[in-house]
Amino acid sequence: MKHKGVLFIAWLVAAALLVDATVEQRPDSFYTLLQWICCAVFAYSAFAAYENKHGVWVWIFGVLAALYNPIFRVRLDRSTWSGVNWVTVGIIVVAGICLLRGKRNPPDENDLRRT
């Protein structure tokens, strides 16, 4: 997966912000910024999963991007968002583990010609 390093950093940032949003009371501007960051991270993750033909992860990250969409907001109370945030962090952990365990594809003919 060619986006592996960028995804790990993006997921780490998103997970840290989600945990912080869950355990601390923050101003509304923090939650708006959180939605923008998470939506961008999950949309990029869905794109990377699509490029690498991981269909299930495309749907999972697409749903998460829609859920954290800052333009068409999903209105939930604080306790529900806390649960959603923890589930999202769990999904990020599982995605990271699956990505680490993913086998490298053998280089195709185009990759061999470039070297």
C-alpha positions as CSV (number, residue, x, y, z in Angstrom):
1,M,0.0,0.0,0.0
2,K,1.7,3.2,-1.1
3,H,-0.2,5.5,1.3
4,K,0.8,3.5,4.4
5,G,3.0,6.1,6.1
6,V,0.6,9.0,5.5
7,L,-2.4,7.0,6.7
8,F,-0.7,5.9,9.9
9,I,0.1,9.6,10.8
10,A,-3.4,10.7,9.8
11,W,-5.0,7.9,11.9
12,L,-2.8,8.7,14.9
13,V,-3.8,12.4,14.8
14,A,-7.5,11.5,14.3
15,A,-7.5,8.9,17.1
16,A,-5.7,11.3,19.5
17,L,-8.2,14.1,18.8
18,L,-11.2,11.7,19.1
19,V,-9.9,10.4,22.5
20,D,-9.3,14.0,23.7
21,A,-12.8,15.0,22.6
22,T,-14.3,12.1,24.5
23,V,-12.5,12.6,27.8
24,E,-12.3,16.4,28.0
25,Q,-15.0,19.1,27.6
26,R,-13.9,21.4,24.8
27,P,-15.4,24.5,23.1
28,D,-17.6,24.1,20.1
29,S,-14.8,25.3,17.8
30,F,-12.7,22.2,18.8
31,Y,-15.5,19.8,17.7
32,T,-15.9,21.7,14.4
33,L,-12.2,21.3,13.8
34,L,-12.4,17.7,14.8
35,Q,-15.1,17.1,12.2
36,W,-13.1,18.7,9.5
37,I,-10.0,16.7,10.3
38,C,-11.8,13.4,10.7
39,C,-13.8,13.8,7.5
40,A,-10.7,14.6,5.6
41,V,-8.7,11.7,7.1
42,F,-11.5,9.2,6.5
43,A,-12.2,10.4,3.0
44,Y,-8.5,10.0,2.2
45,S,-8.5,6.6,3.8
46,A,-11.5,5.6,1.6
47,F,-9.6,6.8,-1.5
48,A,-6.5,4.9,-0.5
49,A,-8.5,1.7,0.2
50,Y,-10.2,2.1,-3.2
51,E,-6.9,2.4,-4.9
52,N,-5.7,-0.7,-3.2
53,K,-8.9,-2.6,-3.9
54,H,-10.0,-3.1,-0.3
55,G,-13.7,-2.8,-0.9
56,V,-14.9,-3.3,2.7
57,W,-12.5,-0.6,4.0
58,V,-13.8,1.8,1.3
59,W,-17.3,1.5,2.7
60,I,-16.2,1.7,6.3
61,F,-14.2,4.8,5.8
62,G,-16.8,6.3,3.5
63,V,-19.4,5.9,6.2
64,L,-17.1,7.5,8.8
65,A,-16.3,10.4,6.4
66,A,-20.1,11.0,6.0
67,L,-20.7,10.7,9.8
68,Y,-18.0,13.3,10.6
69,N,-19.0,15.5,7.7
70,P,-18.9,19.1,9.0
71,I,-21.2,20.5,6.3
72,F,-24.2,18.2,6.6
73,R,-23.8,17.5,10.3
74,V,-25.2,14.5,12.2
75,R,-26.8,15.9,15.3
76,L,-26.2,13.6,18.3
77,D,-25.9,14.3,22.0
78,R,-22.6,14.3,23.8
79,S,-22.9,10.8,25.3
80,T,-23.8,9.3,21.9
81,W,-20.8,11.1,20.3
82,S,-18.6,9.7,23.0
83,G,-19.6,6.2,22.1
84,V,-19.2,6.9,18.4
85,N,-15.8,8.3,19.0
86,W,-14.6,5.2,20.9
87,V,-16.0,2.9,18.2
88,T,-14.2,5.1,15.6
89,V,-10.9,4.8,17.5
90,G,-11.4,1.0,17.6
91,I,-12.0,1.0,13.8
92,I,-8.8,2.9,13.4
93,V,-6.9,0.4,15.5
94,V,-8.3,-2.5,13.6
95,A,-7.5,-0.8,10.2
96,G,-3.9,-0.2,11.4
97,I,-3.5,-3.9,12.4
98,C,-5.0,-5.1,9.1
99,L,-2.7,-2.7,7.2
100,L,0.4,-4.0,9.2
101,R,-0.5,-7.6,8.5
102,G,-1.3,-6.9,4.9
103,K,1.1,-8.8,2.6
104,R,3.0,-6.8,0.1
105,N,1.9,-7.4,-3.5
106,P,4.6,-8.6,-5.8
107,P,5.7,-5.8,-8.2
108,D,3.9,-5.8,-11.5
109,E,5.6,-5.4,-14.9
110,N,5.3,-1.6,-14.9
111,D,7.2,-1.4,-11.6
112,L,10.0,-3.6,-12.9
113,R,10.4,-1.5,-16.0
114,R,10.9,1.7,-14.0
115,T,13.9,0.4,-12.1
